[in-house]
Amino acid sequence: DYMNWNWNEILDWILSLEEGRYEGYKAILCSSLKEEEICGSDLNHVQKSDIKGWGIKKFQDRTTLWQHIERIIKDNPNDDAAADGTESSGSV
């Protein structure tokens, strides 16, 4: 479950995407994710500008990584709403 990942597991996930598309960013991503102490639950709050701050300079690489982050959040429904107890239970 990505929510429990540490920064190193996030790095490994990013580097595994699209047959190593982000390998060229390994050093800067390692430094940035570690420095910012990013964890899995933080992915729910990542903005496109954050990805640029991590050192992903090419627009298309940032856009694609953003889409992967959105997909992992969507595919794992234990998001903020579930975590903070605000998810609707359907009862009245």
Secondary structure by P-SEA (a helix, b strand, c coil): ccccccaaaaaaaaaaccccccccaaaaaaaaaaaacccccccccccaaaaaaaccccaaaaaaaaaaaaaaaaaccccccccccccccccc
